[in-house]
Amino acid sequence: MRKLVVGTMMAAVAIVFCGQVSAGDIPDPEDVKLAPKFLIINLGPKNATFDEKVYPDLTIVYTPNIKIDKREETCTATGSPELLAKWINGKSGWGRAMLFDKNGIGVFEGWLNRFGGQLYTTINIDKNTDLRAALKKYVREGAAGQEAANKKLDVTRLDEIIGIKMPDFEIVTADGEKKMVRAMIAANAYPTMVVFYSVPQDVKFMTKKQIVEEAQAKFDFMAAAKNSPYAETTPLLNSIESEIFQNTEAR
């Protein structure tokens, strides 16, 4: 009887996760050659249950003194670095993506789908190119962007980083080390995409495998609903891994 109940419970857990895969494009093996380095800047502190290793191709850093009142809409941002707070204040910061060429010059800016999927079709702020075209030009072909003379960051504009280097401010790595964001981009010596993101603070993260194992160990189906699988709670990060790097491991 116990085996039957456990089997039924695991089937139910499987149903909970059924169909929850990335909504991205069908992978093209050639697309891996388009992958830049990724620097994910979390707007706020680290969630202690969040394991950055779940996303091995992404470098995730934190701004623990930044506070935003909303994750998915136009937000009010306060705290430090003050430059970053002013930059994202009054805007939807989550999902904002900026591509810097091999020399650290901004060449693309747009908003990735916050819920994951169709990343390559993200339109540049100039509305003339999409992300796939930009990655082909600056990653695969190694082209260099053109630095804009006398241009400085203007937080009131939407194309503020095109033609300039990333505005510099302090971030904190997953290990607690303080670094400057521009130095991290320069250290890559390779096209780098910076993405503003916000990992939820009020959830307990577990992989789907861990959730199923916990439900089985505790003989408690409800355990599957009490924790948050990475793929559903941070869908954009999951989509970057699966679409850009073709890492489709269940999360």
Backbone bond lengths (Angstrom), bond angles and torsions (degrees), N, CA, C in turn:
res aa  C-N    CA-C-N  psi(-1)  N-CA   C-N-CA  omega(-1)  CA-C   N-CA-C  phi
1 M - - - 1.462 - - 1.536 111.01 -
2 R 1.380 116.57 -43.99 1.465 120.41 179.57 1.513 111.06 -58.46
3 K 1.345 117.60 -42.25 1.472 120.66 179.75 1.519 110.36 -61.78
4 L 1.327 116.05 -38.50 1.454 120.19 -179.12 1.527 110.52 -65.47
5 V 1.357 115.18 -44.19 1.465 119.45 -179.49 1.512 111.29 -65.41
6 V 1.364 115.91 -44.38 1.464 119.90 178.70 1.519 110.43 -60.82
7 G 1.331 115.25 -43.19 1.459 118.78 179.59 1.513 111.31 -62.23
8 T 1.335 116.18 -41.53 1.459 120.21 178.32 1.519 111.08 -64.33
9 M 1.338 115.55 -41.22 1.463 120.53 179.74 1.518 111.42 -63.49
10 M 1.327 116.42 -44.45 1.466 119.84 -179.39 1.522 111.00 -66.15
11 A 1.321 116.14 -34.71 1.464 119.43 176.92 1.525 109.78 -64.64
12 A 1.347 115.36 -39.04 1.458 119.24 178.42 1.517 111.32 -65.48
13 V 1.351 115.85 -41.33 1.460 119.87 177.09 1.519 110.14 -60.99
14 A 1.314 116.00 -41.04 1.465 120.24 179.28 1.509 110.99 -61.84
15 I 1.356 115.98 -37.90 1.454 119.94 179.02 1.518 110.66 -64.88
16 V 1.358 116.60 -37.85 1.460 120.77 178.55 1.518 110.53 -56.18
17 F 1.350 115.67 -39.52 1.463 120.20 -176.30 1.519 112.99 -93.64
18 C 1.307 118.03 -5.27 1.463 120.87 -174.86 1.522 110.78 -62.63
19 G 1.300 115.97 133.23 1.453 121.84 175.16 1.515 114.52 78.07
20 Q 1.321 118.22 4.72 1.445 120.49 -177.92 1.519 110.87 -92.54
21 V 1.290 116.34 57.30 1.453 121.63 178.38 1.517 108.33 -105.54
22 S 1.322 115.64 167.64 1.455 119.96 -178.92 1.514 110.72 -61.40
23 A 1.334 114.99 142.71 1.457 120.06 -179.95 1.518 111.44 -91.44
24 G 1.314 117.19 24.21 1.451 121.30 -174.60 1.508 114.31 -77.70
25 D 1.315 115.32 -178.48 1.447 121.12 178.58 1.516 110.58 -66.27
26 I 1.337 116.17 159.57 1.457 120.58 171.88 1.522 107.13 -65.52
27 P 1.335 118.73 125.48 1.467 121.05 -174.46 1.526 112.88 -57.64
28 D 1.298 115.64 137.42 1.451 123.39 173.18 1.527 105.97 -112.66
29 P 1.339 118.88 120.24 1.468 120.92 -177.53 1.521 113.48 -51.42
30 E 1.321 117.32 -30.69 1.456 120.47 -178.98 1.531 112.22 -70.52
31 D 1.331 116.58 -20.93 1.454 119.85 -176.90 1.525 112.87 -65.79
32 V 1.329 117.01 -25.41 1.460 119.50 179.18 1.518 110.93 -58.69
33 K 1.330 116.25 -30.42 1.457 120.71 -179.83 1.534 111.85 -70.46
34 L 1.329 116.72 -10.74 1.462 120.83 -179.06 1.518 112.36 -93.74
35 A 1.326 117.35 -4.77 1.464 120.54 -171.95 1.526 112.51 -70.45
36 P 1.329 117.07 122.83 1.465 120.14 172.32 1.529 109.06 -86.71
37 K 1.308 117.26 -179.20 1.449 120.49 168.04 1.532 107.02 -75.03
38 F 1.307 117.24 149.53 1.457 120.38 178.32 1.524 110.68 -119.79
39 L 1.321 115.38 129.20 1.456 122.05 175.15 1.528 106.96 -120.01
40 I 1.327 116.59 108.81 1.455 122.10 -179.13 1.524 108.36 -95.45
41 I 1.337 116.46 116.99 1.459 120.91 179.27 1.517 108.52 -99.84
42 N 1.335 115.87 109.11 1.455 120.31 -179.94 1.526 110.04 -78.79
43 L 1.316 115.69 128.18 1.454 121.40 -179.46 1.525 108.93 -84.16
44 G 1.313 115.65 85.45 1.450 120.85 -177.31 1.514 111.20 132.73
45 P 1.330 117.13 -175.37 1.465 121.28 -177.45 1.516 112.90 -78.20
46 K 1.305 115.57 173.76 1.454 123.08 -179.74 1.530 110.63 -80.42
47 N 1.322 116.44 138.93 1.462 122.09 168.57 1.524 106.42 -80.79
48 A 1.321 117.24 121.80 1.465 121.34 -173.65 1.520 113.20 -61.04
49 T 1.335 117.80 -22.27 1.473 120.20 -178.75 1.526 112.10 -91.15
50 F 1.329 116.91 -5.39 1.470 120.76 -176.93 1.523 109.99 -84.47
51 D 1.328 116.20 124.01 1.465 122.07 -178.93 1.528 109.21 -105.16
52 E 1.329 115.86 109.46 1.472 120.24 -178.25 1.521 112.26 -61.29
53 K 1.307 118.78 -23.92 1.468 121.48 -177.66 1.527 111.95 -66.57
54 V 1.322 116.91 -16.12 1.463 120.44 176.78 1.529 109.72 -64.05
55 Y 1.336 116.22 -25.55 1.465 121.80 177.63 1.532 108.19 -116.13
56 P 1.325 118.09 78.63 1.473 122.07 -170.25 1.519 115.30 -66.34
57 D 1.331 118.11 -20.75 1.461 119.91 -177.43 1.528 112.74 -94.12
58 L 1.317 116.59 1.33 1.456 121.09 -177.62 1.524 110.73 -114.48
59 T 1.325 116.04 136.87 1.458 120.86 172.28 1.521 106.48 -97.09
60 I 1.333 116.11 115.07 1.458 121.25 -175.31 1.530 109.28 -109.79
61 V 1.332 115.65 123.22 1.457 121.26 -178.97 1.528 109.12 -124.80
62 Y 1.334 115.79 169.40 1.455 120.11 -170.25 1.523 113.10 -129.94
63 T 1.326 114.72 154.90 1.465 123.03 173.35 1.528 106.28 -124.58
64 P 1.330 117.66 78.64 1.474 121.47 -169.43 1.515 115.72 -61.42
65 N 1.332 117.80 -18.91 1.468 119.83 -178.08 1.529 113.40 -99.26
66 I 1.326 116.21 7.02 1.456 120.52 175.36 1.531 108.73 -91.52
67 K 1.326 115.51 136.14 1.463 120.55 176.49 1.524 109.35 -124.74
68 I 1.333 116.55 129.77 1.462 120.88 174.68 1.529 107.69 -123.34
69 D 1.338 116.21 146.05 1.460 119.32 -175.44 1.520 113.08 -89.47
70 K 1.349 117.07 -15.26 1.462 120.26 -179.21 1.520 109.14 -142.81
71 R 1.316 116.88 144.70 1.465 120.44 178.69 1.520 111.66 -92.42
72 E 1.328 117.44 -36.04 1.457 120.03 -167.05 1.521 114.03 -107.11
73 E 1.315 118.16 -5.84 1.452 120.61 -176.84 1.526 109.79 -127.08
74 T 1.331 115.00 -177.56 1.456 119.57 174.22 1.520 108.54 -55.98
75 C 1.317 116.22 126.04 1.463 119.57 -171.28 1.521 112.58 -112.39
76 T 1.323 114.50 159.24 1.450 122.14 167.95 1.519 106.48 -100.71
77 A 1.321 116.44 122.82 1.466 121.09 -176.11 1.519 109.88 -115.63
78 T 1.320 115.82 136.52 1.465 121.65 177.59 1.522 108.91 -137.44
79 G 1.326 115.95 170.12 1.460 120.28 175.67 1.511 112.93 103.62
80 S 1.312 115.50 -159.48 1.458 121.45 -178.54 1.532 110.06 -130.73
81 P 1.342 116.68 151.11 1.463 127.74 5.77 1.538 111.79 -63.58
82 E 1.314 116.34 136.00 1.459 121.28 -177.43 1.519 111.70 -60.73
83 L 1.346 115.99 -37.22 1.460 120.41 178.61 1.524 110.35 -58.08
84 L 1.322 117.51 -46.52 1.461 121.50 -178.93 1.526 110.55 -65.71
85 A 1.320 117.28 -41.74 1.460 120.70 179.53 1.531 110.85 -59.86
86 K 1.330 116.55 -44.16 1.467 120.12 178.48 1.520 111.25 -66.70
87 W 1.330 116.03 -34.76 1.458 121.41 -176.12 1.530 111.17 -66.01
88 I 1.327 117.18 -42.38 1.467 119.66 -175.38 1.524 112.57 -96.37
89 N 1.317 117.94 -10.44 1.462 120.44 -178.54 1.525 111.30 -62.98
90 G 1.330 116.19 132.06 1.456 120.50 179.24 1.513 114.54 79.52
91 K 1.353 115.83 8.04 1.463 120.22 -179.83 1.523 109.47 -128.82
92 S 1.294 116.02 170.18 1.458 120.37 172.91 1.516 107.24 -92.56
93 G 1.318 116.49 95.13 1.456 120.39 -175.14 1.514 113.75 -74.62
94 W 1.316 117.23 -31.48 1.457 121.83 -174.86 1.530 110.77 -65.55
95 G 1.327 116.94 119.60 1.459 121.72 179.31 1.513 114.10 96.17
96 R 1.315 116.91 -3.92 1.466 120.26 178.48 1.525 108.72 -67.42
97 A 1.327 116.89 127.25 1.465 121.93 -174.77 1.518 110.60 -124.51
98 M 1.334 115.63 136.77 1.462 121.79 -179.35 1.518 108.73 -134.13
99 L 1.314 117.03 123.76 1.456 121.69 179.33 1.517 109.83 -99.36
100 F 1.331 115.00 128.45 1.462 121.89 176.84 1.519 108.45 -112.23
101 D 1.331 116.80 136.52 1.462 120.39 -177.31 1.527 111.07 -73.47
102 K 1.326 116.79 -174.71 1.466 121.58 -176.59 1.517 113.11 -61.95
103 N 1.350 116.44 -18.60 1.464 120.73 178.53 1.527 112.67 -100.47
104 G 1.329 115.71 4.61 1.462 119.90 178.56 1.509 115.14 83.70
105 I 1.341 118.05 16.63 1.455 122.38 179.62 1.530 109.38 -94.32
106 G 1.326 117.03 133.42 1.456 121.02 -179.83 1.516 112.33 -67.21
107 V 1.336 116.90 129.09 1.467 120.89 -177.07 1.524 112.93 -128.98
108 F 1.320 117.05 -9.71 1.478 120.27 -178.12 1.517 108.32 -152.95
109 E 1.333 114.83 140.66 1.456 119.79 175.63 1.520 109.02 -147.46
110 G 1.303 116.83 132.32 1.459 120.97 179.41 1.508 110.35 -168.21
111 W 1.316 116.64 -174.06 1.457 122.21 179.96 1.523 109.45 -118.17
112 L 1.324 115.91 115.70 1.457 120.52 177.34 1.530 108.74 -72.43
113 N 1.322 115.58 153.09 1.458 120.80 177.59 1.531 109.22 -61.36
114 R 1.306 117.53 113.54 1.465 121.12 -175.71 1.524 112.82 -61.47
115 F 1.323 115.90 -23.35 1.455 119.95 -177.73 1.529 111.86 -98.55
116 G 1.321 116.79 7.95 1.460 121.68 176.77 1.519 112.17 85.32
117 G 1.334 114.43 155.11 1.460 119.97 176.98 1.515 113.56 99.31
118 Q 1.349 114.51 146.95 1.463 122.79 174.73 1.527 112.76 54.29
119 L 1.317 116.44 41.23 1.459 119.56 -177.07 1.519 112.22 -67.49
120 Y 1.330 116.90 -38.11 1.465 120.41 -175.50 1.531 112.56 -65.01
121 T 1.320 117.16 -20.36 1.467 119.79 -178.47 1.531 112.04 -92.24
122 T 1.324 117.41 6.39 1.465 120.83 176.36 1.528 109.51 -57.86
123 I 1.319 116.77 129.65 1.465 121.34 -175.42 1.524 110.80 -88.92
124 N 1.329 114.95 135.98 1.466 120.95 175.23 1.521 109.18 -65.20
125 I 1.326 116.16 154.26 1.452 121.23 -178.22 1.526 111.55 -58.88
126 D 1.357 116.78 -25.12 1.469 119.56 179.15 1.520 112.37 -79.84
127 K 1.347 116.19 -6.52 1.472 124.09 177.63 1.523 113.40 64.09
128 N 1.328 117.45 11.95 1.458 120.74 -178.98 1.529 112.93 -100.49
129 T 1.319 117.24 -20.86 1.461 120.46 -176.74 1.528 109.44 -138.71
130 D 1.342 114.92 161.22 1.459 118.70 173.42 1.524 108.96 -111.81
131 L 1.328 116.32 178.12 1.458 120.47 -174.39 1.520 111.90 -64.59
132 R 1.317 117.19 -38.30 1.466 119.30 -179.93 1.523 110.70 -59.16
133 A 1.327 116.68 -44.82 1.464 120.58 -179.92 1.527 110.75 -63.72
134 A 1.337 116.36 -40.20 1.469 120.00 179.68 1.523 111.07 -65.19
135 L 1.337 117.46 -41.32 1.460 120.61 -179.66 1.523 111.22 -68.29
136 K 1.324 117.19 -36.86 1.466 119.96 176.42 1.528 110.57 -61.66
137 K 1.323 115.65 -41.58 1.470 120.12 -175.70 1.526 111.54 -74.04
138 Y 1.326 117.36 -47.88 1.465 119.75 -170.22 1.527 114.12 -95.29
139 V 1.335 117.56 -22.36 1.468 120.06 177.97 1.517 110.52 -98.07
140 R 1.313 116.82 -61.41 1.465 119.23 -175.30 1.523 112.50 -68.84
141 E 1.354 117.06 -43.37 1.460 120.30 -177.58 1.530 112.45 -88.87
142 G 1.325 117.43 -14.47 1.459 120.94 177.17 1.512 114.91 71.59
143 A 1.336 117.31 24.17 1.465 120.33 -179.51 1.528 110.25 -66.46
144 A 1.316 114.92 158.59 1.465 121.00 178.67 1.517 109.40 -112.28
145 G 1.323 116.22 141.03 1.451 120.25 177.20 1.511 111.22 -77.65
146 Q 1.307 115.55 170.72 1.462 120.87 -179.67 1.516 109.24 -103.91
147 E 1.328 116.01 123.99 1.460 119.81 179.97 1.522 109.67 -75.94
148 A 1.325 115.30 131.84 1.463 120.74 -178.29 1.525 109.82 -82.38
149 A 1.309 116.59 124.35 1.465 121.23 -178.86 1.522 110.66 -67.96
150 N 1.325 115.46 131.82 1.470 123.17 173.73 1.526 114.31 64.24
151 K 1.313 118.10 12.81 1.464 119.71 179.10 1.524 109.97 -88.38
152 K 1.327 116.21 134.98 1.451 122.20 176.45 1.525 109.27 -126.99
153 L 1.322 115.23 164.39 1.452 119.74 -179.45 1.528 110.70 -60.17
154 D 1.315 115.47 129.36 1.456 122.56 175.02 1.524 106.22 -124.99
155 V 1.322 116.84 105.96 1.467 120.29 -173.09 1.517 113.00 -67.82
156 T 1.332 117.97 -8.70 1.462 120.13 178.76 1.522 112.13 -87.15
157 R 1.340 117.00 -10.33 1.458 120.81 -177.43 1.531 110.92 -98.44
158 L 1.329 115.99 160.12 1.458 120.67 179.13 1.521 112.67 -99.41
159 D 1.316 117.55 -8.35 1.468 120.28 179.75 1.524 109.40 -117.84
160 E 1.328 115.78 35.54 1.460 119.09 -168.81 1.515 115.24 -66.11
161 I 1.340 119.31 -23.48 1.469 118.08 -175.73 1.532 112.57 -99.58
162 I 1.320 117.79 -5.31 1.463 118.94 178.13 1.527 109.11 -65.99
163 G 1.333 115.99 118.36 1.453 120.50 177.83 1.518 114.85 90.32
164 I 1.339 117.80 0.77 1.461 119.60 177.67 1.526 110.17 -130.77
165 K 1.328 115.77 168.88 1.453 120.15 177.58 1.529 109.92 -83.95
166 M 1.311 115.58 162.87 1.454 120.87 -179.87 1.524 110.11 -59.76
167 P 1.320 117.74 128.66 1.468 119.43 173.92 1.524 109.18 -57.00
168 D 1.305 117.24 140.12 1.467 120.15 -170.83 1.526 112.23 -94.45
169 F 1.303 116.01 135.79 1.460 122.01 173.71 1.521 108.44 -159.96
170 E 1.311 115.53 166.90 1.467 121.20 -175.23 1.521 111.38 -85.20
171 I 1.330 115.17 138.67 1.462 121.63 174.42 1.535 107.39 -128.31
172 V 1.317 115.82 169.99 1.456 121.68 179.95 1.528 108.57 -124.30
173 T 1.321 116.69 128.40 1.462 120.07 -179.30 1.525 110.34 -74.57
174 A 1.326 115.14 171.87 1.463 120.27 178.98 1.521 111.74 -60.99
175 D 1.333 116.59 -25.30 1.462 121.85 179.39 1.522 113.15 -89.12
176 G 1.330 116.55 1.72 1.453 120.29 178.25 1.511 115.19 90.17
177 E 1.336 117.79 6.39 1.467 121.03 -179.79 1.526 110.07 -83.47
178 K 1.338 116.31 135.51 1.452 121.19 178.65 1.528 110.32 -87.94
179 K 1.325 116.45 132.10 1.463 121.79 179.50 1.519 108.95 -141.37
180 M 1.338 115.30 167.38 1.454 121.21 174.73 1.520 108.15 -98.87
181 V 1.313 116.19 136.48 1.464 120.03 -172.31 1.528 111.79 -65.03
182 R 1.329 118.02 -38.73 1.467 119.18 -178.73 1.530 111.17 -65.51
183 A 1.327 116.68 -35.50 1.464 120.36 178.15 1.524 110.68 -65.57
184 M 1.322 117.88 -35.18 1.463 120.88 178.65 1.519 110.81 -66.40
185 I 1.318 116.47 -39.51 1.463 120.37 178.09 1.524 110.10 -66.92
186 A 1.331 116.82 -44.82 1.463 121.57 -179.44 1.521 110.98 -63.02
187 A 1.334 117.00 -36.68 1.461 120.87 -178.10 1.517 111.78 -64.03
188 N 1.318 117.21 -26.22 1.468 120.42 178.93 1.524 111.47 -67.61
189 A 1.351 116.16 -33.58 1.472 121.65 -176.11 1.528 109.78 48.82
190 Y 1.310 114.97 39.48 1.465 122.27 -174.98 1.528 106.45 -159.26
191 P 1.336 118.00 151.30 1.469 118.54 177.99 1.531 111.53 -51.65
192 T 1.314 115.05 133.38 1.458 121.07 -175.39 1.515 110.43 -129.80
193 M 1.318 116.27 131.44 1.458 120.58 175.47 1.528 108.92 -102.61
194 V 1.326 114.50 121.59 1.456 121.22 176.90 1.525 107.98 -97.38
195 V 1.316 116.58 129.87 1.460 121.22 -179.53 1.519 109.24 -127.01
196 F 1.338 116.71 125.93 1.458 120.83 172.48 1.521 108.25 -79.72
197 Y 1.322 115.88 135.46 1.460 119.87 -177.50 1.521 109.25 -146.73
198 S 1.329 116.51 170.84 1.460 120.67 177.68 1.525 108.92 -145.13
199 V 1.320 115.97 104.69 1.461 121.18 177.79 1.529 108.57 -76.75
200 P 1.325 118.43 129.03 1.470 120.64 -179.18 1.529 111.56 -56.21
201 Q 1.324 114.97 141.53 1.464 120.40 -178.77 1.528 112.71 -95.57
202 D 1.323 117.48 -17.02 1.459 120.93 -170.03 1.531 113.45 -104.82
203 V 1.336 117.37 24.25 1.463 120.09 179.42 1.520 110.07 -128.71
204 K 1.327 115.17 158.11 1.453 121.43 173.97 1.517 107.39 -103.53
205 F 1.332 116.40 116.69 1.454 121.08 -177.31 1.522 111.85 -83.64
206 M 1.329 115.19 136.92 1.461 122.24 171.31 1.524 107.37 -148.31
207 T 1.325 116.76 151.16 1.456 119.20 174.36 1.521 108.07 -74.21
208 K 1.312 116.51 161.88 1.465 120.21 178.84 1.528 110.83 -58.81
209 K 1.320 115.92 -38.77 1.463 120.19 179.72 1.516 110.51 -62.81
210 Q 1.338 116.38 -43.39 1.460 120.56 -179.98 1.529 111.25 -64.84
211 I 1.325 116.67 -37.70 1.459 120.42 179.93 1.525 110.99 -65.40
212 V 1.312 115.98 -44.35 1.464 120.08 178.66 1.526 110.20 -63.41
213 E 1.341 116.25 -43.19 1.468 120.09 -179.41 1.522 111.44 -63.55
214 E 1.344 116.31 -38.78 1.457 119.51 179.23 1.528 110.92 -67.82
215 A 1.325 116.11 -40.79 1.459 119.92 178.44 1.526 110.67 -61.64
216 Q 1.318 115.22 -39.29 1.462 119.94 179.97 1.530 111.09 -69.76
217 A 1.328 116.26 -43.76 1.466 120.21 -177.45 1.523 111.77 -65.71
218 K 1.332 116.41 -38.38 1.461 120.40 -178.08 1.526 112.40 -89.87
219 F 1.342 115.52 -3.97 1.461 120.22 -177.86 1.531 109.55 53.81
220 D 1.353 113.46 44.23 1.458 119.76 -172.98 1.527 109.38 -140.03
221 F 1.331 116.24 103.83 1.454 120.23 -179.70 1.528 111.72 -60.57
222 M 1.329 116.61 -33.90 1.455 119.97 -177.00 1.526 112.27 -62.24
223 A 1.319 117.81 -19.39 1.468 120.80 178.01 1.520 110.42 -60.38
224 A 1.322 116.09 -29.53 1.465 119.59 -179.36 1.515 111.80 -68.18
225 A 1.320 117.11 -25.05 1.456 120.89 -177.40 1.529 112.87 -96.29
226 K 1.334 117.12 -11.14 1.460 120.50 -175.65 1.525 113.20 -85.21
227 N 1.325 116.75 -18.38 1.460 121.06 -177.08 1.521 110.17 -115.92
228 S 1.310 115.81 166.13 1.464 120.45 -173.48 1.516 111.69 -113.02
229 P 1.348 118.04 114.66 1.466 119.43 174.32 1.525 109.67 -68.62
230 Y 1.308 116.39 143.75 1.465 121.50 -176.75 1.533 111.96 -58.14
231 A 1.336 116.01 -44.35 1.462 120.16 -172.97 1.521 112.44 -59.24
232 E 1.340 117.02 -35.89 1.457 120.21 -177.78 1.526 112.60 -89.16
233 T 1.336 117.31 -25.45 1.461 120.97 -176.13 1.523 111.83 -90.75
234 T 1.310 117.55 -30.84 1.469 121.93 176.00 1.537 108.34 -126.33
235 P 1.335 116.73 65.30 1.469 120.25 -172.69 1.526 114.29 -63.33
236 L 1.332 118.00 -32.20 1.463 118.89 -179.87 1.519 110.91 -66.10
237 L 1.327 117.36 -44.36 1.464 119.99 178.63 1.523 110.00 -62.40
238 N 1.312 116.31 -40.54 1.464 120.46 178.55 1.525 110.75 -62.78
239 S 1.328 115.68 -39.67 1.464 120.91 -179.03 1.525 111.40 -67.86
240 I 1.334 117.45 -38.61 1.464 119.85 177.07 1.522 110.22 -61.17
241 E 1.318 116.60 -44.72 1.470 120.36 178.54 1.523 111.44 -61.94
242 S 1.326 117.07 -45.18 1.465 119.89 -173.73 1.520 112.65 -78.53
243 E 1.333 118.10 -38.31 1.459 120.65 -177.20 1.529 112.71 -84.58
244 I 1.316 116.03 -49.99 1.464 119.84 -174.61 1.529 111.05 -77.69
245 F 1.332 116.51 -44.26 1.476 120.29 -176.30 1.526 113.16 -103.58
246 Q 1.346 116.86 -3.29 1.469 122.65 178.47 1.525 111.76 55.43
247 N 1.301 115.31 34.50 1.462 122.02 174.06 1.527 106.53 -96.43
248 T 1.309 117.54 98.33 1.452 122.60 -171.94 1.543 112.99 -101.64
249 E 1.320 116.47 18.20 1.466 119.75 178.82 1.540 109.64 -58.00
250 A 1.331 116.34 137.77 1.469 121.26 -178.91 1.519 109.87 -63.63
251 R 1.333 115.36 134.45 1.460 120.64 179.08 1.518 110.52 -126.54
